[in-house]
Structures are given as C-alpha cells and as structure tokens.
Amino acid sequence: MILSLLCFIGFVAGAPAEDLVDGSTWAKFKIPYSGKMYSGYLPIDDAGKKQFHYFAFPAFSLAGPLQATFPLVLWLNGGPGCSSLYGAMVENGPFTVELGTNNFKQNLFTWLNFANMFYLESPAGVGFSFGNTTTDDKSTAKDNLKAVIEFFKKFPEYKSIDFYIAGESWAGIYIPTLANEIIDYNAKVAIGDRIRLKGLMIGNGCTDPTECTDLGFNFPVHFYKFLHGHGFISEKLNDKIETMTSYCHMKAIPECMEIFGEVMEQINGDDDFYFNPYNVYGKCYQLPYYNEKGELVRDKRFKLHPMKEGVVGQVNECSESEALFLYLNNAAFRKALHIREDAGYWNDCSNIDYKKDPGATYHLYPKLLKNGIRILKFSGDVDAIVPITGTLYWIDKLQKELNLPTIEEWRPWYKPGDKGSEPQNAGSVWEIDGLTFVSIRNAGHMVPMDQPEAASIMASHFIFEMPLPSDIL
C-alpha cells in the first residue's frame, strides 16, 4: 500500500551509463522490479588487477524534496568470504527470495524506501570481485575505503549526502575497521573531500574476541550460554561447561574442544544437518542428500526451475541461497549485470586466505564514539552463530569501561500487527551514550530476511533519529 504511493525518483544525475542494468532484465528473468539498478566494478589498485564488484539501487521516494534527505547505505555481508549480493537479493533489496522456492518476490520492506543502497562484494575473491585473495582485517579495510572513494567518483551526487555502513556477521569486523579508515582519511583531506560518515548499523556482528571464535575452537562460551538458555542442552552438560569455563576460556586444547562435540551430540544426535545455527527455530530449506556413491544429489527444486542449466558447486544447506546460484551463474543474467567474462563460478561464500585479527574490533569503539559516529547494534534473538548473549556481554563491558551513561533503559518496542490486528512485540531496545542496542524477536543471523518489517522499522528509525515505537497504542 505504501509502495503504491511511491514514485521512483532516481538520484542518479551523474551515474555511470555503462553500469546501468537494462530494465528488460527484470522482466526476462521474472524479477518483480522496475526501477534502476547499477552493477559494475570499482578499481582497488592502479594496475587494475584488483577490482570489487558492486550493486547500487537509487532510493524510492515520495515526490518532492524528501529524496535529498535520504542517505547512502553501504551493505556488507560477512564470512569472511561471503557475498553481499546475498543482502541485495535475499535481505533488504527491492526484491527477495520467496523462502523455500527459487522464485523472487517484491520486497515491501526494502530499505530503498528510505535509503540509497550500495552493496559491495569484498574482499577480493568474493563473489564476482577479483584480485589477490590473501588478505586480513587491516588490508580489507583499506581496500573497502578505496572502493567507497571509487564509488563516489562514479556517483559524485552521493558524496553530498549522509553515509551509513550496515551489515551483519563478519561485517562486525569489516564495518568498524572501515569506519576507522574513514576517520583517518577525513583527517587528511580537504573538507569538501571528506566522506559524510554518520553511523553504523551492525547486525549479529563479531566484535569482542570471545564472540568471534570459530565454533568448536577457543571455547565459545556465549554460544553455550545461548543454547542452554533455549533448552538445547541438559543441565548436567551445562554444569560441566560452567565448571570448565574459567580454565577453557579462549583455549583450543583437546579437553576443552571435546565439549563442543558433546554439545552438538545433544542437539543433533548422529546427524549434522537438522540444526540450523543461523536460526535455531528456522528451517533448513535445502538439506543436502548424498546417494550410495557419496555424490551430492540436488532436490526437485533444481529440476523445476527454468534456469537450472549450468548449476554446479556447493550449496549451503541451511541458507536460502539456492536461487542465487541459479541466477548469478546464468550466462545471460551475468551479461546483463556486466559481469566480466572471465569471472568464475559465483558462490555465496568463497574460500579466501584471510587472516583474522585476534583482537577483533572491540578496541575500536572508544575511537568511533569519540568521533561522534552513531552506532546501532542489532541482534536477532534466535541466532546461535553470533548470539545475543555475546553482544550484551561486550556492550555491558564497554559501558562500564568507558563510564557511558544510560540514555534509555531496556524496554520493549513494537511493530504493526498483521491485517490490522494489535501491534506486536518486535524485540527490545536499550541505549547508552553513543550506542543503541536493538533485539529483533524471532530473527536469526540474517535479520532482514527473517523479520523484514521489523528490520526496516529499526533501520529507518535509526537513520532519521526517531525512537522505536514504545507502546501498543
């Protein structure tokens, strides 16, 4: 109903014509979208050997001057090694996957309703981006800064509007490190060349070293606390975990790592495929099946879809990425998006040689807050990968260490009910000086996918500095 009142005003006066996607693409591939989209490459090095692929969508807008107040939002998915096209095509772009199918539908709660969206495939080797795939947190941050600068060269009209960086998972590393690079960059350049960074929106993002460990290693205490709180493990096993926590904290030694095996056995039994850690109450839509020869057999969805040709590779058994494999590895679709002919097979998550900083990004928050960067930390409350228990742990620690006053005590917030019913509890909000925490009820690791309406309300209210709905009136 809201979208029916919207008209599309492309904020694209200086946009690169060579990157504009032919509008007939959407009709040809039965994608419900009639607006403009840009797809192309951003040079990261002078020799052109490293280039990052991007998607960009101008915002939808009510007719009038409101368009000029809409910010630019850069979205980054995590991994490290996962493509941000997942965010563009499954989470908060103008269309999204109809869960359990290979079809797309209109996304009524797209963030284009209040922002211009820019999706970046980073680092090199991820998705359609290419270059040396050996990287780390620091070099990726520098490359991402270069990508942002090059994006503004392609779209100079965006440079004069507010800029936000958003994302999820390992973007809890990408986003603060990029923000840190922008702060340092702005300090060296003329006022007119500065990037108008206003805020960060980080969902279920790795931040503190205790929550950024690989599952099964370094004793993921927040993961265990989350599972116990949701009734996935026994009291006996939880008592054992609590007894060993101080000894095993951040240690990858056999007697500590064995605990992980015991935890997973209580959850899965002898089967590894029926627990979705990204949403512990969610479905695994595409469980892999192996025949007696040990070969991976696709399910019927591949046989029914008209774009089945050329589909090979690995499917993440508990993510809704199968449709993306079908489209993004289709030759005609890739050509329409200006993908290089020598680009390899697109994967939602790629194997890259990535060295992680053991300090994660917690240490950057004092600098971010000091520089007036507004921060939103949001957490889907049924995600076990970066669980809400870990996020609340480090925010509480940060508040105490920096002596940050509480601006708003913990309270519920609400979203509209279905079909005119009473508003529903959408989660909780808690604000300390410079940082807002928001939980999203019944959302997993990919909040905009699981709860698109709540995610849209949360992000738009943060951008326009409006309090989340506090009552059901």
VENJO-V418868 format. One record per residue. NEAR is the number of other C-alpha atoms within 10 Angstrom. D_LAST is the distance of its C-alpha to the last C-alpha in Angstrom with 2 decimals. Layout:
near=NEAR d_last=D_LAST
near=NEAR d_last=D_LAST
This chain:
near=6 d_last=21.25
near=9 d_last=20.67
near=14 d_last=24.20
near=6 d_last=25.67
near=9 d_last=24.84
near=13 d_last=26.46
near=13 d_last=30.08
near=17 d_last=32.10
near=16 d_last=33.59
near=17 d_last=35.89
near=19 d_last=36.11
near=16 d_last=39.57
near=10 d_last=42.19
near=12 d_last=44.42
near=19 d_last=43.50
near=14 d_last=46.49
near=10 d_last=47.63
near=10 d_last=49.43
near=19 d_last=46.21
near=17 d_last=44.32
near=20 d_last=43.82
near=12 d_last=45.14
near=14 d_last=42.31
near=12 d_last=44.32
near=17 d_last=43.77
near=16 d_last=40.31
near=11 d_last=41.57
near=10 d_last=44.65
near=15 d_last=42.77
near=12 d_last=39.97
near=17 d_last=37.27
near=15 d_last=34.35
near=18 d_last=34.45
near=13 d_last=36.05
near=17 d_last=35.46
near=17 d_last=37.83
near=19 d_last=38.57
near=20 d_last=41.16
near=20 d_last=43.08
near=21 d_last=46.04
near=23 d_last=47.63
near=21 d_last=47.52
near=18 d_last=50.82
near=23 d_last=50.59
near=13 d_last=54.29
near=8 d_last=56.96
near=8 d_last=59.04
near=11 d_last=56.30
near=11 d_last=56.75
near=20 d_last=53.13
near=26 d_last=50.38
near=25 d_last=46.67
near=27 d_last=45.01
near=23 d_last=41.72
near=22 d_last=39.17
near=23 d_last=37.26
near=24 d_last=34.70
near=24 d_last=33.80
near=27 d_last=30.12
near=24 d_last=28.55
near=24 d_last=27.41
near=17 d_last=26.16
near=12 d_last=29.32
near=8 d_last=30.12
near=9 d_last=30.45
near=10 d_last=27.30
near=20 d_last=29.59
near=13 d_last=31.45
near=12 d_last=28.46
near=25 d_last=28.02
near=24 d_last=29.71
near=26 d_last=32.18
near=26 d_last=31.16
near=23 d_last=33.98
near=25 d_last=33.15
near=28 d_last=35.48
near=31 d_last=35.72
near=22 d_last=37.59
near=17 d_last=40.50
near=24 d_last=42.51
near=24 d_last=43.86
near=25 d_last=40.90
near=28 d_last=40.27
near=29 d_last=37.29
near=24 d_last=37.74
near=26 d_last=35.78
near=21 d_last=32.76
near=24 d_last=33.61
near=19 d_last=34.17
near=26 d_last=32.04
near=25 d_last=29.04
near=25 d_last=27.62
near=25 d_last=30.21
near=27 d_last=30.00
near=20 d_last=31.14
near=24 d_last=31.04
near=23 d_last=32.89
near=15 d_last=31.81
near=18 d_last=32.01
near=14 d_last=35.09
near=16 d_last=36.88
near=21 d_last=38.88
near=15 d_last=36.92
near=20 d_last=34.49
near=16 d_last=31.38
near=15 d_last=29.24
near=23 d_last=26.67
near=19 d_last=23.52
near=23 d_last=22.06
near=24 d_last=25.24
near=26 d_last=25.19
near=22 d_last=27.33
near=22 d_last=24.20
near=25 d_last=24.17
near=26 d_last=27.53
near=23 d_last=31.20
near=24 d_last=32.14
near=23 d_last=35.47
near=25 d_last=36.49
near=28 d_last=39.65
near=28 d_last=41.91
near=29 d_last=43.25
near=32 d_last=45.66
near=24 d_last=48.87
near=27 d_last=49.53
near=27 d_last=45.89
near=27 d_last=45.21
near=26 d_last=47.27
near=26 d_last=47.88
near=23 d_last=51.42
near=16 d_last=53.68
near=13 d_last=54.83
near=17 d_last=52.49
near=14 d_last=53.48
near=17 d_last=50.78
near=16 d_last=48.70
near=19 d_last=45.55
near=17 d_last=47.30
near=13 d_last=49.10
near=20 d_last=46.03
near=24 d_last=44.10
near=17 d_last=46.97
near=23 d_last=47.13
near=25 d_last=43.40
near=20 d_last=43.84
near=19 d_last=46.74
near=23 d_last=44.65
near=20 d_last=41.96
near=21 d_last=44.74
near=16 d_last=46.34
near=21 d_last=43.08
near=15 d_last=42.79
near=16 d_last=46.39
near=16 d_last=45.50
near=16 d_last=42.31
near=15 d_last=43.11
near=14 d_last=40.26
near=25 d_last=37.74
near=19 d_last=39.42
near=16 d_last=37.95
near=16 d_last=34.27
near=19 d_last=32.24
near=21 d_last=33.06
near=24 d_last=31.05
near=23 d_last=32.44
near=22 d_last=30.41
near=26 d_last=31.48
near=30 d_last=31.70
near=24 d_last=34.21
near=24 d_last=37.51
near=27 d_last=35.80
near=28 d_last=34.90
near=28 d_last=38.58
near=30 d_last=38.92
near=28 d_last=36.06
near=26 d_last=36.95
near=25 d_last=40.65
near=23 d_last=40.17
near=24 d_last=38.08
near=18 d_last=40.94
near=18 d_last=43.43
near=23 d_last=41.50
near=19 d_last=41.43
near=11 d_last=45.19
near=15 d_last=45.79
near=16 d_last=43.98
near=10 d_last=46.11
near=11 d_last=49.26
near=11 d_last=48.60
near=9 d_last=48.34
near=10 d_last=45.00
near=10 d_last=44.94
near=13 d_last=45.43
near=17 d_last=42.65
near=21 d_last=39.79
near=20 d_last=36.45
near=21 d_last=34.85
near=18 d_last=31.42
near=23 d_last=29.77
near=26 d_last=29.98
near=28 d_last=27.60
near=28 d_last=29.23
near=31 d_last=28.04
near=29 d_last=29.75
near=30 d_last=32.60
near=27 d_last=35.82
near=27 d_last=36.06
near=21 d_last=37.88
near=18 d_last=41.26
near=22 d_last=40.17
near=27 d_last=37.55
near=24 d_last=39.65
near=21 d_last=42.43
near=10 d_last=43.57
near=15 d_last=42.68
near=17 d_last=45.74
near=17 d_last=47.08
near=20 d_last=46.61
near=28 d_last=44.79
near=28 d_last=41.12
near=22 d_last=39.69
near=21 d_last=36.01
near=25 d_last=36.52
near=23 d_last=38.00
near=19 d_last=35.28
near=22 d_last=32.64
near=23 d_last=34.66
near=16 d_last=35.23
near=12 d_last=31.58
near=11 d_last=30.91
near=10 d_last=33.86
near=16 d_last=36.24
near=20 d_last=39.17
near=14 d_last=40.86
near=11 d_last=40.86
near=8 d_last=44.58
near=16 d_last=44.20
near=17 d_last=41.38
near=11 d_last=43.68
near=12 d_last=46.37
near=20 d_last=44.12
near=14 d_last=43.12
near=11 d_last=46.81
near=15 d_last=47.82
near=16 d_last=45.02
near=11 d_last=46.82
near=11 d_last=50.05
near=21 d_last=48.60
near=14 d_last=46.12
near=18 d_last=46.58
near=16 d_last=49.84
near=14 d_last=51.07
near=12 d_last=53.78
near=10 d_last=54.68
near=11 d_last=53.63
near=22 d_last=50.16
near=18 d_last=49.78
near=14 d_last=50.75
near=21 d_last=47.47
near=18 d_last=45.65
near=12 d_last=47.87
near=13 d_last=47.10
near=21 d_last=43.35
near=17 d_last=43.59
near=14 d_last=45.95
near=13 d_last=43.44
near=18 d_last=40.82
near=13 d_last=43.09
near=11 d_last=46.26
near=9 d_last=48.97
near=10 d_last=46.74
near=11 d_last=45.22
near=12 d_last=42.99
near=15 d_last=40.29
near=17 d_last=38.09
near=19 d_last=35.85
near=19 d_last=35.38
near=22 d_last=33.10
near=24 d_last=30.53
near=21 d_last=31.75
near=14 d_last=29.86
near=17 d_last=30.61
near=17 d_last=33.48
near=19 d_last=36.75
near=16 d_last=37.14
near=19 d_last=40.68
near=16 d_last=42.63
near=16 d_last=46.16
near=13 d_last=49.05
near=11 d_last=52.59
near=8 d_last=55.62
near=7 d_last=58.76
near=6 d_last=60.13
near=8 d_last=57.21
near=9 d_last=56.00
near=14 d_last=52.33
near=10 d_last=51.53
near=16 d_last=48.67
near=12 d_last=46.47
near=8 d_last=46.42
near=14 d_last=43.76
near=17 d_last=46.51
near=11 d_last=48.79
near=11 d_last=46.29
near=14 d_last=45.13
near=10 d_last=47.26
near=18 d_last=47.23
near=17 d_last=48.78
near=14 d_last=51.97
near=12 d_last=52.77
near=17 d_last=50.18
near=13 d_last=51.56
near=11 d_last=50.47
near=13 d_last=48.03
near=19 d_last=44.58
near=17 d_last=42.03
near=17 d_last=41.49
near=20 d_last=37.81
near=19 d_last=36.46
near=22 d_last=35.57
near=21 d_last=38.35
near=23 d_last=40.84
near=24 d_last=39.87
near=21 d_last=40.40
near=22 d_last=43.89
near=21 d_last=44.68
near=19 d_last=43.61
near=22 d_last=44.57
near=20 d_last=48.00
near=18 d_last=48.75
near=14 d_last=51.48
near=13 d_last=50.24
near=18 d_last=46.67
near=17 d_last=47.98
near=14 d_last=50.27
near=17 d_last=47.45
near=21 d_last=45.61
near=17 d_last=48.82
near=19 d_last=49.33
near=15 d_last=52.78
near=9 d_last=55.33
near=7 d_last=56.39
near=13 d_last=52.88
near=14 d_last=52.89
near=16 d_last=50.79
near=23 d_last=47.07
near=23 d_last=45.42
near=23 d_last=41.83
near=21 d_last=43.29
near=17 d_last=46.83
near=13 d_last=49.36
near=19 d_last=50.02
near=14 d_last=52.04
near=16 d_last=49.28
near=12 d_last=49.88
near=15 d_last=46.84
near=12 d_last=46.71
near=11 d_last=46.57
near=13 d_last=44.62
near=23 d_last=41.69
near=20 d_last=39.49
near=17 d_last=38.13
near=13 d_last=40.88
near=15 d_last=39.62
near=20 d_last=36.25
near=12 d_last=37.74
near=14 d_last=39.30
near=20 d_last=36.19
near=14 d_last=34.13
near=9 d_last=37.04
near=12 d_last=37.11
near=12 d_last=33.50
near=19 d_last=32.39
near=20 d_last=28.63
near=23 d_last=28.09
near=22 d_last=25.33
near=24 d_last=26.30
near=25 d_last=24.25
near=30 d_last=25.15
near=28 d_last=24.70
near=25 d_last=24.69
near=26 d_last=27.22
near=27 d_last=29.86
near=25 d_last=33.13
near=27 d_last=35.06
near=31 d_last=33.34
near=27 d_last=31.12
near=23 d_last=28.22
near=21 d_last=30.58
near=26 d_last=32.92
near=24 d_last=30.37
near=15 d_last=28.93
near=14 d_last=32.56
near=17 d_last=33.66
near=19 d_last=30.63
near=12 d_last=31.15
near=12 d_last=34.84
near=17 d_last=34.29
near=15 d_last=32.17
near=11 d_last=34.91
near=10 d_last=37.80
near=11 d_last=36.55
near=11 d_last=34.96
near=14 d_last=31.69
near=12 d_last=29.14
near=15 d_last=25.63
near=13 d_last=23.18
near=12 d_last=20.01
near=10 d_last=20.21
near=13 d_last=19.23
near=13 d_last=15.54
near=17 d_last=13.45
near=24 d_last=11.72
near=20 d_last=9.86
near=21 d_last=10.97
near=16 d_last=10.24
near=12 d_last=11.63
near=9 d_last=15.08
near=6 d_last=15.98
near=7 d_last=12.68
near=8 d_last=11.76
near=13 d_last=8.68
near=16 d_last=7.96
near=15 d_last=10.87
near=19 d_last=12.27
near=25 d_last=14.45
near=20 d_last=16.52
near=20 d_last=17.02
near=22 d_last=17.85
near=17 d_last=20.57
near=18 d_last=22.28
near=18 d_last=25.79
near=16 d_last=27.82
near=19 d_last=28.38
near=22 d_last=26.81
near=20 d_last=23.34
near=21 d_last=23.07
near=26 d_last=20.48
near=26 d_last=20.79
near=25 d_last=19.86
near=20 d_last=19.47
near=18 d_last=22.24
near=27 d_last=23.96
near=29 d_last=27.62
near=25 d_last=30.00
near=26 d_last=29.04
near=29 d_last=25.29
near=26 d_last=24.98
near=21 d_last=26.96
near=21 d_last=25.09
near=19 d_last=21.48
near=20 d_last=21.86
near=20 d_last=18.30
near=23 d_last=17.14
near=29 d_last=20.40
near=21 d_last=19.92
near=17 d_last=16.49
near=25 d_last=18.11
near=20 d_last=21.32
near=17 d_last=20.10
near=15 d_last=17.82
near=19 d_last=20.88
near=22 d_last=23.26
near=12 d_last=21.47
near=10 d_last=20.63
near=10 d_last=16.87
near=11 d_last=14.78
near=20 d_last=13.06
near=18 d_last=9.25
near=14 d_last=8.93
near=13 d_last=5.73
near=13 d_last=3.81
near=7 d_last=0.00
